[in-house]
Amino acid sequence: MFNFIFSPDKASKKPLYEQLYSYIIQEIHAKKLKENERMPSKKALSAHLSISVNTIETAYELLVQEGYLKAVPRSGFYVQHIENPIGSDNIVMEEEFTETKNYTVDFRTNAVDIKSFPYSTWVKLSKEVMYGNPELLNSGEVKGDYNLRENIAKYLHEFRGVNCSPRQIIVGAGIEYLLMLITEILGNNRCYALENPGYGKIQLLLKNSGCRMNYISLDEKGLSASELRKTNSDTVYITPSHQFPTGIIMPIDRRIELLNWAGEADNRYIIEDDYNSEFNFSKRPITALQGIFDSEKVIYLNTFSRVLAPSIRIAYMVLPKKLLKQYEERFYRYSSTVPRFEQHTLSRFIAGNYLSRHLNRVKNIYRKRRDLLIEAIEASPYDIEISGEKAGLHLLLSSPDANSIFELCLNHGIRLYNSDDYYFHPLKNSKSTLIAGYAGVSDEDIEYLKAVLSKK
C-alpha cells in the first residue's frame, strides 16, 4: 500500500474519483499493479491518500465495471488480467522520452501577438451568439452558414478585389482541409507545380494525397509562367501576395502571365493562397489574382488564423463556378468542420467592422516591432542584408556569417530559422539566409537579440 503513490491535480477539472480511476488504469497497463495483486482496502487507501472513502469506493466500482478489478466478497479487490495492445509499450516509451527544446526567444513564423487579440470583443460576441441562438447546436450548412459566407464575400471584395457570391465560398477548419477537398474535386491524375522554396506542409499534403509534383525555382518576381511551361503541370499552387519564405510580392505583369498560362488549356487551374495579404506595409496590396482577369481559372484560399490567432481554425476558399458544381454534387452530404458558434461569432466580428479595426491596430503594432528588429540587426557588427520587410511578418537575413549567427543565437537560447530548410531540392546560393518571424516576440526579446549579436 505504501508504494501506492497518487497525487491529485487540484487544478484539474476532473473529479477526484476520476483522477484516481485513471491513475490505477495507468498502473495496471504499466504492470506496476500485477495480475491477482490485492488492492488496498477502501478504508486503508482513504487513510493513506487522505481522501474520502466515498471517492475510493466510486473509483473502485468503475474499475470493477470495466473489468480492471475483481471484487471478492469478504476478501477485497484484485487486479484482473489485462492484455496490452500490441506495440503499446513502444508508444508509451516514445511519448515518455520525447525531448522538446525550450528556447528563451523563438522567432518562429507561425505565431501572432497574443496580447493584441480582441479578447473583450470576442467574448462579448461569443456570449451573444451562444445565449441568443440555441438553434446553432444543430447542424448547419456544409459550406458554412450563409451569414458568414456573405460577410466573407463582402470583406473579400472590399479589401482584396475578389469577385464572388457567397455560394462560391466554402468554409473549413484550416487550409489543409480545404486543399484536401480541392485535390478530390480536381482528381488524383493531376500534376501540381509548387514554388521552390515553399511551404513544406502543402507539399506533404499533396504527397499524402498521391499527387504528382514539380518544383519551380523562383526569380526576383516569384514563379514564372515560362518556367511553368517547361513542365507537365496542369495546376500551380502560389502565394503571390507574400511568397513564403522569400517574401517576394508578385508584380502584376507576372500575375497576368500566369493567368494566360491557365487560360491556354481547359484543365489548368491556379490555386492562389493569399498568404499574409493583410500585412502589407508599403502600400495597398495588389488585387488578388482571382479578381484581376479570369476568376474561373483561380481557386482562392485564405484563413483567419494569421489575422486573429492560429487556434481559430477558420479558413475559406472561393471555387470557380465549374468546380463549385462538382463540389455540390459530391460533398453535399458532408458536415461543416467549423463549429457554428465560432462561425457566427466571426460573422458578427466582420459585420461590426471589428475585423478592420483589429487589422489596423495590429498592423501598427507589427510595423513598430519590425522597425525595432531591423534597428537591432543593423546595429550588429555582422554583415547582414535584410529583405522581406515590405510585407508579411518575418524578415530574411542574408549573410556570409549566417551559420555563425545561427549558432551564436542558439547558444544563447534564441531560435532563428534557416531558409535552406524550405527548399524541396537544394539550390546553389552565394549567401545563406536566416528567417526571423517577429509577430510572436516582444520588444524585450528583440533587445535581447541585439545584445547577443553584439557579442561577435
N, C-alpha and C positions, 0 to 999 in steps of 0.2 A: 504493500500500500504506500509506503514512504517513497517508492520510486515513481509513484503516480503524480506527475508534475503537470499542473494545469493552471495557466494564468489567464484569467478573464480579461477581455478587452473592454474596459469601461467606456471607451469612446464609440464602440460598435453599436449599430442599431439592432443587431441580432440579440434576441433574448438569451439570458444566461444558460437556460437548459439547452438551447440550440447550439451554443458555442461548445458546451460540454459534449453534447452528442457528436458534433463534427470532430472534436479532438479525439474521442475514443475510436471513431471510424478510422482516422488517420493512423492511430497507434496500431490498430488491428491490421491494416493494409501494409504498414511498415514492419510487421511481425514483431513489434515491441510488446504487444499483448499476444501471447501464444494461444494456439488452439487448446481448448479444455482448461485454460487457466481460469481460476476462480477470481471474480471481480470483488473489490472491497464491498462490504455491506453498505446499504444506503446511509445508515447512521454513522458508521465509521468514516465513510468518504465525506459526509457532511461536516464532521468534526475536523477532518484533515484539511479540507479546502475552505472551511469557514463559509459555506453556503448552505442554503436551507435543504432539508430532507426532501421537500416537495420538488425542488429543482432536480435533485438527483433522481428521484422517482420518475419524473416526466421524461428525462433523458434515457433512463434505462428502459422504460416502456416503449419508446420509439425504436430503440436498438433491438428489443425483443421482437417487435412487429416486423422489422425489416430483416430479421434473421442474423444479425450480428451477434446477439447474445441469446442464451437459452436460460429460461427461469426454471430452476429445480426446486420444488416445494420443500421447505424446511432445510434447505441446503444453501441456496443463494443463486447468483447469476454466473454463467460460464461462457467463455468465448467460443463461438462456433467456428467450424472450418470454413474459411473464405479463400477462394482461389483468385489470385490477382490476374487481371487480363494480361495476355502475352505482350511483352515489351513495356509494361507499365513501370517496371523497376528502372529501366533506362531513362524513361521520360522524367521520372522524379529526380534522378541524379542530374540530368541535364539542366532542369529548372533550378535545382538547389545550388549548382556550382557555376551557373552562368554569371560571368563577371561583367559589370557595367562600369563604364568610366565616367566619373563625375568631373566636370570642368568648372572652374571658377567663373569663366566667361565663355559663352558659346555663341559665336557669330553665325548661327545657322540661318538658312534662308526660308524656312517654313514656319517662322514664328511671327507673332504680332505683339503690339504693345498692349498687354492685358489691362493695364491701368486706364487706358483710354476707352475701353469698352463701355458703351452707354448703359450701364447696369440699371439705373433707376428707370429709364425709359423702357428698357426691355422687360423689366419686371412688371411695370405698370401695364404695358400692353398684354403681356402674358396672362396676368390676372383677369383683365377684361375679357380676353378670349376664353379662358378656362371657365370662369364663373358665369359667363353670359351665353355660352354656346355648348350646352351639353350634347347636342346632336353630333358634335365633332368626335365623339367617342366611337361613332360608327365609321365604316369605311368610306373613303372619298373617291374621287376620280383617279383613274390610273395615271393620267398625265400630270396630276397635281390639281388641287382645287382651282376653279376658274378665276376667282378673285385674285389669287396670287399671280397666275399666268397673265392676267390682264394688266396688273401693275408692273410686272416684269417687262411686258411688251412696251408699255408707255415709257418706262425707265430706259430701256434699250434704244428706243427711237430718239429720245431727248439727248442722251449722253453719248451714245455710240453710233447713231445714224443707222441702226438696224431696222429694216422694214419687214415686219411680220405681224401676223394676227396671233391672238392668244392660243388659237387652235394649234399652231405650229410649235408651240413651246412644250417641252417635256421636262418636268421637274424630277430630280433624282438625288439619291444620297451620295453625292460625290461624282467627280469627273470619271473615275474608274468605272462606276456602274453604268454611266451613260455611254462611255466608249464601248463597253461590252455589248450594249444594245445596238450601237452603230455597226459593230462587226457582224452581228446577227442579221441586221437589216441588209447590209451590203453583200453578205455571203462570204464564205471562207476561201473562195478561189481568187481573192484579190491580192495584189502586191502593194504594200504601203511604203511610201518614202518618208523617212524621218530625218530631221535636222541632226547634223553631227558637228559639234556636241549637242546633247539634248537631255531631256528628262527621262531618266532610266526607268521610271515606273511605267511610262507609256510603252516603252519597248518590251518590258516584261509582260505587260498585259496582252499586247498583240502576239507575243511569242506563245503565251499560255493559251491563246485562242486559236493557235495553229496557223497564224497569218505569215505570209512571206514578207520580207522587209528588205529595203535598200536604204543605205545611209548616205546622205548627200552632204558633202562638205560645204561650209558657208564661206562667203566672201564678205566684204565690208557692208554689203546691203542685205545679207542674210542668204536664204536659199534662192537659187536662180532657176528659172524655167529652162534655160539652156542645158544645165546640168541634169535637170529632171528628165529632159527628153532623151538623154543618153541611157536611161534605164527603162525597164519594162513596167514601171509603176503606173497604177491607174488611180491611186488615192494618195494624197500627201497630207501629212499632219504638220502644221506650222504654228508658231507663236509670233505673229508679225508685230504685235504692239509692243512686245518686250521679250526678245528671244532669251530663253534660259539655256545655259548660264551666261552667254556672251553679252547680253544687254542690248543687242542690235535692235533698232527700230526700223522696220522695213519701209522704205520710201514708196510713194505712190506709183512710180513707174514700174517697180518690181512687182507690186501687188497686181497691177493690170496685166503684166506679163503672165503671172500665174493664173489669173482668171482666163486669159486667152488660151493657155495650155489646157485648162479644164474644158473649155468650150470646143476643143478640137475633136473630142470623142464623146459619145453619149454616156459612156460608163465611167467617166472621170469625175472625181469629187475632191474638193478641198475641205479638210477638217480644220477650222480656224479656232484654236484655243486662244481666247482673248486675255491671256495671262498678264496680270498686273497693268491692264489698260487704265485702271483708275488712278494709278500713281505716275503721272507724267508731270515733271517739274519744270519743263522748259516752255511748253506752250500747250494749247488744246490738242489732244491726241488726234491722229489721223482717223477718219471714219473707219469703222470696222470693215473688213473685206466684204462681209455679207451685204453691206449697204451701198457698195460702190457701183456695181455694174450688174452682175447676174446672180441674184441670190439663189437661183435654182441649182447652182453648182457648189454652193458653200453650206457646210454644216457648221453652225456656230456653237461654241462651247464656252461656258464661263461658270464661276462659282462665287458664292458669298463668303467663302472660308477666309480669303485674304483680306476682305474688306472688314469683316466682323471678327471672326475667330475660327481657327481650324476645326474646333469641335462642333461648330454649327455646320453640319453636313448637308448643305442645301446647294446643289448645283443645278444647271439647266442647259438645255440645248434647243436650238432652233433648227427644225428639219425643213428642207425643201419640200414643196407640196407633193412631188412624185414619191419621195421616200416616206412622207407622212402617211400616205395611203397604205403603204406596205406595213408601217408600224401599227396603224389602226386595225388592219386585218389580222395581224399576227399576235399582237400583245394586248388585245382589248380585255382579256381575262386576267391579266396581271394585276397586282396591287401596287399602289404607290409605296415607295420605300422611305418617304419622309412623313413623320407624324403630322397629323392635321393641325394640332395646336401650334406647332412650330411654323407651319405654313401660314396660318392666319396671323400669327404674331408678326412674321416678316412682312406679310402683305400690308398690315397696318403701319409697320415701320417705314415702308416705302411710300405708301399713300399719304402719310402725315408729314412728308418731307424730312423725317428724322434721318433717313439714309444720306441724303445730300448734305445735310448739316454735319453729320458724323464724318463724312468723307472730307469735307473742307477742314474740319478740325484736325483729323489725323494726318492729313497731308501737310499741314503746318508743323505738326509735331515731328513727322518723319523728315521734312525738309531741314529743320534745325538740327536734328540728330545726324543727318547725312553731312551737313556742313561741319559739324563738330568732329565727325570721323575723318573727313578729308583734311581738316586742320591738323588733327593728331598724326596722320600719316605723313603729311608734308613736312611736319616738324621733325621727323625721324632722320637719322643720318644715312639711311639706306636710299639707294637709287630706285624709286618706285614710281611707275607710271599708273595713274588712276584713270579708269574708264567706267562706263555704265552708270554715270551719275545723273543722267538726264531723265531716267525713268526707272521704275521698279524700286525694290527695297534691298538691293545689295550692290556692292562695289566690286570691281575687278582690279586686282593689284598685280601688275606685271613687273617683274624684277629679275635681274640675273642672280640675285641673292634670295630668291623665293624659298628655296629649301632651307636655308639658314634661318630665315624669318619664321618659317613654319615650325622648325624645331625649337627655336628660342621661345616662341609663344607657347608651344606645347609644354615645355619645361616649366612654364610659369602658370599653367592651368588655363591657357587661352586656346580655344579651338577655332582655327581658320580652316578653310576647305580648299582642296586642290582642283583646279579646273580639269586636269587630266582624268579625273575620276568620272567625268561626264562624257568622255569620248567613247563611242561604240567601237571604233578602231583607231589606233594612235595616229597622230599627225606629227610631222616634223615642225616644231615651233622653235623660233630663235630664243624666246624668253618664256619661262614658266610663269603661270598666273595663279594667284590665290583669290579666293572668293570670301567676302565678308558681308554677311547679312546683318543689317542694323535695326530691324524693326523690333526685335525682342530683347535688345540690350538697353542699359541705362546710360546716362551721361557719365556716371561714376565708372562704369565698365570701360567706356571709351578712354577716360582719363588713365585708367589702369593700363590699357593697351599702349597708350602714349608713353607711360613711364617705362614699360617693358621694352619697347622699341628703342628707347634712348640708351639701353644697356649695351649697344653694339661695341 
